[in-house]
Amino acid sequence: MTTAQQLFAEGIREHFAPALRALGFTGWRHSFSLPDEDHWALLGVELAGVDDRAVRYTVNLSLTPKDAWTGRALRPNPNAPTGLEVWHARIGELLPVGGEVWWEVAPGPRWLVAVEDSVAAVRHYGLPELVRRLAAAEGAETYLSPAELEDVNAALLTGAVARIQRAELADRTLVLTGAWSRSDPVAREVLAGAAEGFLSADDERFRRVRCLDTLGRALWTFPAA
């Protein structure tokens, strides 16, 4: 019979790690990073209660300036905070449920569900927050308050378009980030309308609106009229 430890190893190797690489992370097994020149933007898989019957694990995220890590090990361990981080969190803190969240892999026909659920948590909550923290550490200016952003997202929801996860100012550009795809014409049309609304405010801090996906890839740019 396949043990929980064997299933967990397979789940990380064949499902979790490839999914994270597709999201832009590098790394393998229990440690992954987002490439950045100035910061270690890291994700770690922390284990607890490991035996043949079940493996429990959670995900930790951290952001550490590289200049604060000079002369130390190759890179920080997101599962072992040192105090040099500018941000560290367990993924449960970022989920709607809040608090501690642990996934359990155990032998049975649905053992992979836990792994898939943890990947979804990283994709929809962990990665966006890590990218947001990274942008903030590098000086990006937030454009909308959480309440204002919710008002805009309520309008997007009526068009069945994914929410704006971040709205930031950089180089006289309003940068909107969300789980959109270049192949989605509805998202482009709705976001073009939102961009027109932002530009109509004649805010001197930006002259164009750029939309990025959650991996930071450029999708569309809407210049001022």
C-alpha positions in Angstrom: 0.0 0.0 0.0 1.3 3.5 -0.9 2.0 5.5 2.3 1.0 9.1 3.0 4.7 10.1 2.7 5.0 8.6 -0.7 1.7 10.3 -1.9 2.9 13.6 -0.5 6.2 13.4 -2.3 4.4 12.5 -5.5 1.9 15.4 -5.0 4.7 17.9 -4.5 6.9 16.6 -7.3 4.2 16.0 -10.0 1.6 18.6 -9.2 2.5 21.3 -6.6 6.0 22.2 -8.0 5.0 22.2 -11.7 2.0 24.4 -10.9 4.1 26.9 -9.0 6.6 27.0 -11.8 3.8 27.8 -14.2 2.9 30.7 -11.9 6.4 32.2 -12.2 8.2 30.6 -9.2 11.5 28.8 -9.4 12.6 26.1 -7.1 11.6 22.5 -6.1 10.5 20.3 -3.2 9.7 22.6 -0.3 11.3 26.0 -1.3 10.3 28.3 -4.1 11.1 31.9 -5.1 9.9 34.7 -7.4 12.8 36.1 -9.3 13.7 39.7 -8.2 16.9 41.6 -8.2 16.5 43.2 -4.8 14.4 40.9 -2.6 14.1 37.2 -1.8 10.3 36.7 -2.4 9.9 33.1 -1.1 7.3 30.4 -0.6 8.0 27.4 1.6 6.1 24.2 2.3 6.2 23.4 6.1 5.5 19.9 7.3 4.0 18.7 10.5 2.7 15.3 11.8 4.5 13.2 9.2 3.9 9.4 9.3 2.7 6.6 7.0 -1.0 7.4 7.6 -1.0 11.2 7.0 1.2 14.2 6.2 0.0 17.6 7.3 1.5 20.7 5.7 1.0 24.4 5.3 2.6 27.2 3.2 4.7 30.1 4.4 5.6 33.3 2.5 8.3 35.8 3.2 10.0 38.8 1.7 13.6 39.7 2.7 15.9 42.4 1.2 18.9 40.8 -0.4 21.3 43.4 1.0 20.2 42.4 4.5 21.1 38.8 3.7 24.7 39.4 2.5 27.2 36.9 3.8 24.6 34.4 4.9 23.3 31.1 3.4 22.3 30.9 -0.3 18.9 32.3 0.5 16.5 32.6 3.5 14.3 29.8 4.6 10.6 31.0 4.5 9.8 28.3 7.1 12.2 29.7 9.6 11.9 33.5 10.2 15.0 35.3 11.2 13.7 38.8 11.9 15.3 40.2 8.7 12.1 39.8 6.7 10.1 42.9 5.8 7.1 40.5 5.7 6.3 37.0 6.7 3.0 35.2 6.8 1.4 31.8 6.8 -1.0 31.4 3.9 -3.9 30.9 6.3 -3.7 34.5 7.2 -4.4 35.5 3.6 -7.4 33.2 3.1 -11.0 34.3 3.8 -11.2 31.8 6.7 -8.1 33.4 8.4 -6.0 31.7 11.0 -4.1 28.4 10.7 -4.7 26.3 7.6 -3.1 22.9 7.2 -3.7 20.4 4.4 -3.6 16.7 5.0 -2.5 14.1 2.5 -3.6 10.5 3.4 -4.0 7.3 1.4 -7.3 7.1 -0.4 -8.9 7.9 -3.8 -9.1 11.6 -3.0 -5.6 12.1 -1.7 -4.7 14.7 -4.4 -7.5 17.1 -3.4 -5.4 18.6 -0.6 -2.6 19.3 -3.0 -4.8 20.8 -5.6 -6.5 23.0 -2.9 -3.1 24.3 -1.7 -2.2 25.2 -5.2 -5.4 27.1 -5.6 -4.7 29.0 -2.4 -1.3 30.0 -3.6 -2.7 31.0 -7.0 -5.5 33.1 -5.7 -4.2 34.4 -2.4 -0.6 33.7 -1.7 1.0 34.8 -5.0 -1.1 38.1 -5.4 -0.2 39.1 -1.8 3.5 38.3 -2.3 3.6 40.3 -5.5 1.8 43.2 -3.8 4.3 43.2 -1.0 7.1 43.1 -3.4 5.8 46.0 -5.3 5.2 48.0 -2.1 8.8 47.2 -1.0 10.0 48.6 -4.3 8.2 51.9 -4.0 4.9 51.4 -5.9 2.2 53.8 -4.8 -1.2 52.4 -4.1 -3.9 54.2 -6.1 -7.2 53.1 -4.6 -8.2 52.3 -1.0 -9.6 48.9 -0.3 -13.1 50.4 -0.1 -12.7 52.2 -3.4 -11.3 49.1 -5.0 -14.3 47.1 -3.8 -16.6 49.6 -5.5 -14.8 49.1 -8.8 -14.8 45.4 -8.4 -18.5 45.3 -7.8 -18.9 46.9 -11.2 -16.6 44.4 -12.8 -18.5 41.5 -11.3 -21.6 42.5 -13.2 -19.6 41.9 -16.4 -18.4 38.5 -15.1 -14.8 39.8 -15.1 -12.2 38.9 -12.5 -11.6 41.5 -9.8 -8.8 44.0 -9.7 -6.3 42.7 -7.1 -4.1 45.7 -7.1 -4.2 49.3 -8.4 -0.8 51.0 -8.2 1.0 54.0 -9.7 4.4 53.7 -11.4 6.1 55.9 -14.0 2.9 58.0 -14.6 1.0 54.8 -15.3 -2.0 53.3 -13.4 -1.2 49.6 -13.2 -4.1 47.2 -12.6 -3.4 43.6 -11.8 -5.9 40.8 -11.9 -6.5 37.2 -13.0 -7.2 38.1 -16.6 -6.1 36.6 -19.9 -5.2 38.2 -23.2 -7.5 35.8 -24.9 -10.6 37.1 -23.0 -12.2 39.8 -25.1 -14.9 40.5 -22.5 -12.3 41.3 -19.9 -10.5 43.6 -22.3 -13.8 45.5 -23.1 -14.8 45.8 -19.5 -11.4 46.9 -18.4 -11.2 49.4 -21.2 -14.4 51.0 -19.9 -12.9 51.0 -16.4 -9.7 52.6 -17.7 -11.7 55.3 -19.5 -13.3 56.1 -16.1 -10.0 56.4 -14.4 -8.5 58.6 -17.1 -11.6 60.9 -17.1 -10.6 61.9 -13.6 -7.7 63.8 -15.1 -5.4 62.7 -12.3 -2.0 64.3 -13.1 -0.2 61.3 -11.6 -0.9 59.0 -14.6 -1.6 59.3 -18.3 -2.3 55.7 -19.2 -3.7 52.5 -17.7 -1.9 49.2 -18.0 -3.4 45.9 -17.2 -1.3 43.0 -16.0 -2.1 39.4 -15.2 -1.1 37.9 -11.8 2.3 36.9 -13.1 3.1 40.5 -14.0 2.7 40.0 -17.7 1.4 43.0 -19.7 -2.0 42.4 -21.3 -3.4 45.8 -22.5 -2.6 49.5 -22.3 -5.2 52.2 -22.6 -3.7 55.6 -23.3 -5.4 58.9 -22.4 -7.5 60.4 -25.2 
